[in-house]
Amino acid sequence: MADASVLEISKAKPIGKRLDAFRDSFSFVCEGAGVPEALESLDLLGKEVLQNLGLSVVSALQTLPASRLLRSTRGDKNLFNDLLRFPTIIGSDDFDVKRIGPLLWTVLNKDADEVVWHKVYDIVGQSVHKTSGEPSTPPPSGPPRTASFQQTPWTFNTGSFADTSDLRRNVDPILKDEVEDNLKIDHPEVFDTFLGQIPRLHEMTSAVLQSYREAEPPLFQEDVGWVGWPKKCEEMAVLQFLRRHVDQFQQFADDHNIRPSKRRRCITTPNKPIPGSVSKRKLDVGLAHNPNNEAEESYDWSHILVPGELTWLDLVRYAREIFSAQDTQRFILGFTLCGSIMRLWEFDRLGVVGSMPFDINKEGERFVSVVLGYLWMSEEELGYDSTIAGKGRRFTSIQRDGRIERLCLEYLIKRQRSVAGRATRCWKAFVENMPDHWLVVKDSWEYEERPEEGLLLKEATEAGVKNVVRYYHHETVYVDGRVDDVLDNVRKGQNDTAGRNPLQRRAVHTESVTSPTTSSASGRGRGRSRSSSRTMTRKRSSRSIHASMPPPKRPCSDFPVKQDTHQRRNRVHRRLIIQDVGKSIYEACSPRGILTGLLGGITGHESLLNANILHRDISVGNVMLNMAEDDGFLIDLDLAIKLDRKNASGAPSKTGTKVFMAIGALYGDDHNFMHDLESFFWVLFWTYIHCTGPSGQRRVSKFEAWNFETTKNLAKIKTGSVLEDDKFSKEVEENITTYCAPLIPCV
């Protein structure tokens, strides 16, 4: 390599501040190793630490434009290709890590760019001739290094699953974790926030309660409560009580010529699954659409408006089903009835808020207000998105280039099944009066700190990136003239510091309750099963104990104790419109189509990287095949970042699909483009196991369990799958579908 070439390219494509993040991470390494932050400390660091530092600095160098212009040492395309082999080189047994020292010293000392590149050539030039031309399995990732200040932690929720049967024993622990960190109960403003503004509610409540008092004999008495209340609180008896009185409330209101604009019905199906769920899900009680006086057997999850339950965790599960079945739901209201103690709940994409509890026998007026409020609420007050309208063909409007465009929504093409989180929804759409102008409308709820995906995609499109979905328009959604966020719009400005997180509860009483039997593969939180038979001791708040009330047959479920620190978190409703419509690689008409989609996705990833953007979320859902099946492309820049950003966004977490993550990323390594490239391999690995033909897929319990493993356990499992050639080949042959068998050489 001529010095002039290195010097010229260094001046044309300077490193600038792009290695500052590595230099900052060195200070954390020194602190963790207990050595001074000085260049001389390189001699004091162990082999493993030096290996990690070497991998970090090479990963940073790979992202620099100059690496793609500098010549290769072995006749390849460029130095970038040489650096791709570095993880294998440094992981080999005969590599002397002390050879990394001069490069690290040069970078930390902020020497001239050409000096840095010459040190890179020294390492690569001495090493590449020793590597075999045969492909080899990458070395397993080591333990996590100190996290970069640019690294946002990963979290996983129930929308992160891939090809799962959605069984309760697997879902419940993760669902509980999904909401419990943003769970508030005993919030004094819930009733007034969601029910206090309903027109004529006080008038309706007074009229209905008066009818109950004037009945002969009276059906409600202040010092007695509701006639017919089941004293032993058996489940079926409580549900029958609710259904009977909900119908009676409507009848008494009707007698006073007070009628809702739309009829709703109370349904009770505790022993019969409701259609419309991936797995079988039952609902104790709920209020549902009743446009034509349908029979109870005809309802599915898309009809449920307000779920009711006897325990909080069951209610969270039902909220997830409703969010999944109703694609324009912004939030969900519900209630629990534990004995005669009622609590109102609100579920949104940030978490869960519960009201102060009240005894329906002692506060009859409030009980009637709650039921009538739920029956009389408008659809918008029940959480439906008013920016999407229409009964037959739905539509939404955007303001683009100074004019209003109406977009007709054809059908839903993607959804995330979760309560809290981004809750991504995608519809195939077209511009009104332009039926051939196909678009995709994407809604998601992003942390307000996170950069907007629309801005990043617009920048990528304007930069001319290839094989990446193209930008059309983006906006923040407004409802009632205000930004549609959780804290100020959905929760209507409730005091964010009011209420309490039960994870920090004070407990003074104990009682024997049925023990949870469900568990996750990771051994995290537990859910409660109806068939539980063992007993355990739990703590219970004194405010929930009423000496005059017999214990309920089904006790209220409890919460684990966990440290709670208050920090304002908020999510904003954002809408992105993109121009390219594709299909999943599972829908490919041939195995060749699967490869075409993957190759197009890899091309798109490299094109993004050249535009200084790292994708960070390669998954089977984000690698698309075009309709002609002659190319593929990437979608979803939700988690993408600019490589030259100075600091992390400040968002508390990012949510990815665990089964496609690289081994190093699962161990906690700072995410770089090599992790994304490894994710493409796991997409191919996952596809050949699950794809059975065009639009056909199966579930395999061995791999379904990957969704529920801890990240460290999953990293070990993946390493064990690929580390030894003979075992890997055997696993491929045993698990590949007949349809994907031609892909064996590619895998």
N, C-alpha and C positions, 0 to 999 in steps of 0.2 A: 504494500500500500504506500503510495507516494505521499510524503508529508504535505505537499501542496494540496492534494485532494482533501485530506482531512481538514486542513486549515480553511480551505475555501468553503467546504460544507458546514464546518463549525460556525463560520461567520454568517453564512446564509440562513442556517437553522440553529440559532443559539439555544443553549439549555435554559438560560434565564433562571427563574426561580422554581423550576419544575422538580428539582431535587431537594427543595427545602423541607418537604414533608418527611423524606428519609432522614435528613439531618435532625429534624425534631424528634423522630422516633429513636434516634441514637441516644438522646438524653434520657428517655424512659428506660432504654436497655441498661444504661449505666446505673441508673437509680435502682433498677431491679436487681442488678448484679452486685450492688454495694461498692462500686468503684467510682472514682472521680470522672466527671464529664470532660474528658481530655483525649486527644489523639493517642497519647501514650497508653491509654486504657485498653486499646485494641490488643496489646500483648497480654492483658490480664483476663481476657474473655475466653471462655471454653470453646471447644470445637463446635458444639451444637449452636451456640449463640452466633459464632462467626458464620456458620452455614446459613442461618436465618437472615443475618445481615446481608450476606452475599446474594441470597435469593431476593431480598427486598430491593437492593440497589439495582440488580439486573432487571427486575420487574419494572422499576421506575424508568430505566434506560430504554426498555423496549417500547415505551409509550412515546418516546421523543421522535419527532419527524426525521431527525438526522439519521436514526438507525435504519430508516428505509432508503436512504440515499447513499450511505457508506457501503463500500464493496464488501462482499463476503470473503472470508479467508479460505473457503473451500469450493469456490465456483458456484455457490448457490445464488439466489436472487439478490440478497443484500445481507448486511450485518444483522438485521432483524431476525433472519432465519437462523443464523448462528446462535443468537441469544435464545431462541426457542429451545435449543438443546441443553441449555445450561442447567435446568433443574435435574436432568438425568446425569450430567457430568458431575455436578457437585455432590450428588447422592451416591456416586460409585465408591467402592471401598478403597480404590487406589488414588483418590483425589486428596491432595494435601491442602487443607483449608487455609494454611498460612499463605498460599498463593493469592488469596483474596485480599490480604492486607494492603498491598500497594494501591489497589483500586479504591478500597474503603478510605484509606488515608487521603488520597487525591480528592475524592468527593467531599469528605468532611472538611478538608483544608480549603475548599472552594478554589482549586487550581483552575487554570484556563481550560476551556472546553476541549481544545485539541489534546491537552495532556490527559484528560479523562478518557477520551476515546482511544488514545494509544494504550492506556492501561487495560481497557476492555479488550483490545486486540491481543495484548500480551497473554491474558487469561484464555481467551477463546482459541487463539492460535496454537497455544501449547496443549490444548485439550481435545480439539475436534478430531485430530488425526487418530486419537486413541479410541474413539467411539466406533462401534460396529455399524455397518450399513443396515443391519437387520433391525426391524422395529422391536422395541422393548417396552415392558410395562413400567410406567412412571413409578418412582419410589413412593412409599406411603408418606403422607404428610406427618410431620412431627407434632408435638404439642403446641398449643396456641402461643404465638408471640405476643408481646405487649401490643395492645390495640392502638392503631393510629388515631389521632384526634379527628381524622376525617371519617372514621368508621362509625356508622350508625348501627346499633345492635339489631340482630335478627330476632323476630318473634314469629310464632306460628299459631294460626287460629283454625277454626273449622272450615274456612274457605281455602285452606292450603292443601287439602287432600287431593290425591290423584288416584282414580280408579279404585274407589273404596265402596263397600257395601253400606257404609254409614251406620254400623251397628252401635247401639247405645253404649255397650261396654267399652267401645273405643272412643266414641264421640264425647260422651259426658265429661270425662276428666279434662279434655282440652277445651270444651265449651265452657266449663266452669272457670278455667284459667283465663279464657278469652274475656270474660266480663268482670271477674272479681276484683281486678286492680282498679277498675273504674266503676265501682258499685257504691251507691249511696242509699241508705235507708233512713227512716225517721225524718225525711225532709218535710218541713212544715208548709211548703208552698205548692206541693203537687196538686192538691185538690183545686185550689183557686186557679192555678195555671192552666189546667186542661179542662176543667168543668165549670169554673166560675163565670165564664163569659157566655154561656149558652143562653139564648133568649128565652124568657118565660120559665126557666128551670125552677126558680123558687115558687112561682105560681103553680106549676104542674105538681111539684112535690107536696105543697100544702093541700092541693085538691085530692091527690091520691091518698095521702095519710089521713085526711079527714074522712074519706070513704071507709078506710079500714077501722077508724075509731067508731064510726056511726053504725057499722054492721052489727047485726044481732045474732049471736053474741059478738062483741068487739074482736077484731082479728089482730089488733095490736094495742097493747096497754103499756104505758110508760114504766110502770114498776114491775112488769112481767116480761114484756118483750113480745115476740111474734108467736101467735098461736100456731101450733104445729111444728115448732122448732124441735128437732130430734135431740133429746137430752144426752144421748150417748154419742152423738156426733158420728154415727156410722157413715161411711162414704156414700153409699147409695141413697140413704135417707137425706143427707145434706144436699146432694145433687137434685133429688126430687123436690125438696123444699125450694131450692133456687129456681128451678124451672117453673114450678107452680106459681111462685110469687112474681116472677118476671112477666108471665102471661097475665096475671091478675093486675099488675101495675098498668100494663098497656090497656087492659079492659076498662079500668077505672078512669084512666086519662081519656079514653075514647068516650066514656059516658059524659065527660065534661067538655066534649067537642074539642079536645086537644089531641091532634093526630100528627105523627111524624111525617115528613115528606116521603120517606121510604120505609117500608115495613121490614123489621128485623125479627129474627126468631132465636129463642134460646134453645140450644141443642146440648144434649148430654150423651156422650159416647165413650164412657170409661173402659168398656170391654171390647170395643170394635175399632180397628184401625181406620183412619180417614184416608181416602185415596189422595194421590198427588204428592207422595213422599218417596224418596229413594228407598228408604227402609220403612217398615211398618211403624206408624206413630199413632197413638191414641190421644184423645182430648177429653178431659173430664167434663168440662162445661165451657160454653162460649156463646157469643152472639154472632149471628151470621146473616149474610144477605138473604132476603126472603122475597124476591120480586114476584114470584108466582105461586106462593104458598107450597113450595116443594116439600116432599117427604124428607125426613131426616136422613134417609139412606142415600139421597141424591147429592149431599154436600161433599165437597172436597176442600183442601186447604186454601184454594183460591177464593172460597166464599167466607172464610172466617174473618171477622172484623175485630172482635175483642176476645182473647182467650182467657179462661179462668182455670184455676188449679187450686190444689190444696197444699202444694209445696212450691218453693221458689225455683228450684232447679228444673222441675218439670215445665214450669211456665217459660223459662228461658229456652228450653228445647222447642216449645210450641212457637215462640216468637221467631226462632230460626226457620221453622217450617213455613210460617206466614211470609217472612221476608223472601224466602226462596220461591214461593208460589205466586207472590204478587209483586211484579217487577217495578211498580211505581210507588212502593211504600217507603216513606221517609222515616217514619217512626211507628211504633206499635204501643197501644195502651192495653193493659190487662189488669187482673186482680187475683189475689190469693185469698182463700178463706180457710183459716186454720182454727178448728173449733168454730166459735162465733166471732173470731177476730179477723177482720178484713183489712187488707192493705192494698193500695193501688200501686201499679207499676207502670213505668214508661221505659221502653227499650229503644235505643237509637244506635247510631254507628260509633258512638263514643263509649257507651256502656249502658248502665241501668240505674234508674232512680226509683226508690220506693217511698211511699208516703208514711206519715205517722199511722200507726195501727188504731183501729177503733172497733168497739164491740157493737155488732149490728143489733143486738137486743137492747142495748142501752142507748144507742144513738140511731134510732129508727129513721129519723129524718135524713141523716147523712146517707144511710143505706139506700133509701128511696132515691135520693138525689143522684147517687152514683149510677144506679141502674137506669133511671130515666135519662141521665146525661149521656150514657153510652148509646141508648136507643135513639136519642134525638140529635146526636152530633152529626155535622156534615161530614162528607168524606174527607175533606181537607183537614177538619179538626181531628179526624181519626188517623191522620198521617199520610194521606195520599198526596202525590205530587201534582199540584194544580197546573204546573207548566206543561204537563202532558195531558191532552184532552182528546175527546172523541170516544164514541162507544163502539162503532164498527171498526173503521180504520182510524187509528190514533195518530196524532200529530203533535209536533212542538214547533215553536218559532224561534228563529235566531235573527240577530241584527248583524249583517255582514256587508261590508263595503258601503255603509250608509243606507242600506235598505233592509226591509224585513223579508226573510225567506221562511216559508213554511215547509217543514220536513215531514213527510208521511212515513210513519214507522210501519214497516212490513211485518217483521216478527223478531222475537228475541233470539239472539244467536249465542249469547254468553252470559253467565251469571255466576257470582260467588255465593256459596251457601254458608253464610255466617251471620252473626248478630253484629258485633263490633268489628270495625275494620274498614278497608276501602270499599267493600261491597260493590265491586265493579259490575255494571250492567251494560251490555252492548246490543243494539238493535240494527238490523239491516233497514235502510231507509232510502228514500229518494226525494229530490226536490219536487215540490208540487208542480204539476203540468210538465214535468220532465222525467217520465217514468224510466227512461234509460240511463239517467244520471244516478247511479247507485253510490251510496255512502254508508258509512257506519257511524252511528251515534253512540258515544261511550260516556256513561255517567259513573262517577266515583266520588268517594268522600275522602279527601286527603287531609292529613295534618296541615294546619295553616302555615307551619314553618317550612314545609317542603316546597321546593320550586315547582311551578306548574308544569305538568307534562306537556301541555299545549305549547308553551313557549319554547321548550327544548325541541319538540318535534318540528315546530315552525323553523327554528334555526337549522335543524338537520336537513329539512326539505330545501331551504334556501341555499344550503351548502352543496346541494346536488348529491346527497348520499344515495347509494344504489341499494336495491333489495331491502328497503325499509318502507313501511307504510307511509303514505304521503299526507301531509297536513292540508286541511280545508278550512277549519275555523275552531276557535275555542272560546269559552266564556265561563264566568262564575255564574251559577244559577241564582236568580232572585225570586223570592216568594213573598208576596205581600209587600213588594217594594223594598225589601231588605235582602242583604246577602243571606243565602240559605246556608247557615252554619248550624252547629248543634247548640252551642251555649246560648246564643242570643236570639236565634229564630226558632229552632225546634223546641228548646226548653224555655223559650220566651223570656230570657234574661233572669231566670231563677238565680237566687244567691248560690254561687258555686261553692261557697264554704259552708253552707248549711247542711244539716244532716250529718250522718256519720258513716264511716266504712265499718261494717261488722267484723272485718278482719282484725280490728283493733278494739273489739268489744270488751267491756268489763263484765265478768260473769260471777254470779253469787249463788246460783242454784245448779244442781245436777239432777238428772233423771235418767232412767234406762230407756233406750230407744233402739229401734232396729238398726243393725249395722249395715254399712254399705258393703255390697258384694262386687260392684263393678270396679275395674282397675284398668290402668293403661299399661302398655308394655314398658313404659318408662318409669312406672312406679310413682307418678305424680298424683294429683288430687283424685279423690274418689267420689263417685256419684252414688245415690241411694236407689236401691232396687225394691220394687214392690214385693218381691218374693223373699226378701231378707228374713233370716231367722235367728241369727246370732245377736247378742246384745253388747252394748258398749256404753260407757259413761260419756255424756256430753255436757257442756256448760250452756246455761240458758239465761238470758237477761231477765231480771226481775220484772221488768215492765211487761213481759209477755206472759206472765203467770197470773192467772185469775183464780182465787181460791174458790169462787162460786161456780166455776166452770169445770165440768168433768174433762179429763184428758181426752183429746181427739183420738179416734181409732188410727188415723194416719198422722203422726206427729209432724210438726214443722221441721224441715231439714235445717241443718246448722252450717256454719262457716268455719273453716280452719282459721287459726290465729296467725296473722302475718303483719309485719311492720307496715304501717301506712304513712306516707309522707305526701302532703297536699302539694300539688303543682298543677297550675292551670293547663289543661289540654283541650284542644278544640279541633274539630274537623269541618272542612268547608266542602260544599257540594259543587263539583266542577263538571263541565260538559265539554267533550272534545269530539269534533267531527272529522273523520278521515276519509280519504278518497278511495282506498283500495279494499275490495271485498274478496276474501279468499276462503279457504276451507282448511280444516284440520288435516294434518298428515295421516291421521287415522282414516280419513275419507278418501285417500288416494286410491285410484283404480288399479294400481299394481305396486309391488314392492319398489319398482323403479321410481314411482312417484314419491314414495317416502324419502328416498335418497335425494331426489330433485329438490324437495322442500328443505331438507337439512342443508344441502350445499348452498341453496339460495340464502338460507338464514346465516350461514357462516360468512358468505360474501357480504351480507348486510351488516354483520357484526364488525367485520374489518373496515367497511366503509364508514361506519359510525366512529370507529376508533381513529381513523384518519381525520375525522372531523372533531376529534378531541372529546368524544362522548363514549363512556363505558356503560353497557347495557345493564348488567348485573342481575338479570332475571330470566335466564334462558330456561325454558320449560316447554313441554309438549304443547301447551296452549298458546305459546308465544311464537312458535315457528309455524308459519302458514304456507300453504301451497296455493298458487293462483288457480283460477278455475280451468285454465287450459292445461294445467299440470306440466308446464314446460319451465317453470321457475318457482322459487320460493322467496319468502320475505319475512322480516321480523316485525312484530308489533309490540306495543306496550312499553313505553319508556317511563312508567311510573317510578321505577327505582333507579333509572339511569342518572348518571352524574357527569358533570364536566370534570375532566381530569385535572384541570388547573384550578379547581376551586380552592379557596384558602381555608375554609372551615367546613365542618359538617353542618347540615341544614338546621340542626337543633331539634328535629323530630325525634320522639322518644324511641322509635323503632321502625324497622322496615319488615314487611311480611313477604316471604317468598314461598316457593313450593319445595319442601325439604327434599323430596326424593330425587330431584334433579341437581342438587347442589354438589359442588366439587368437594372432594375429601378435605382439602385444606380449609375451605370456607366453613365446613362443618366443625372443624377443629378450632375455628376462630381466627384464622389467618386474615390479614388485611386483604380485601377483595381486589383482585386485579384481573386483567383480561384473560390470563391463563386459566383462571377458575371458570370463566364463561366458556372457554373452548372445551374444557373438561365436561361442562354441563351438556354440550352438544352430544358428547359420547353417551352420557346417561340418558338423554332423550332417545337416542337410537337403541340403547340397551332396553329401556322401558317399553319402547314401541314394539320391538320384536317379541317381547313376552306377552303383550296385551292385545295387539292388533290381529284380528282374525280374518280380515277382509275389508272391502270398502264399507266404511261406517260400522264395522263390527269390532267389538272389543270384549274381552273377558276380564274377570277379576281372579287374581291368584293370591290366595291367603298369605303365602310366604312373603310376597312382595307388598301386599296391602299393608302388612304390619310395619313396613318402613315408615309409613305416615305417622306412626305413633311412638317411634323410638326417640330417645334423646339424641341430640345432635352428635354427641361423642360416641354413643353406641352405634348409630348409623354410620359414622365414619369408619369404625372398626369393621362393621359388616361389609361395607363397600370395599375396603382395603382387602379383606379376606376373599372377596369375590374376584378380584382382578390381579392379585399379587403373583399367583403361580399359574403359568400357562396351562398346565394339564387340568387343574381344577376349574379354571375359567372356561376352557373348551368344553369340559363335561357339563358345566352349568348351562352354557349356551345350548348344547345339544338337548339337554333335558327339559329346558323351559321354552325354547323358541316355538312359536306357532307354525303350523304347516304352511300357512300363507306366507310367512316371513322367512322361511327356510333359505330362499336364495340370498338372504342378507348375511348369512353366516360368515363368508369371507370378509365382508365389510366390517363386521363387528370384531 
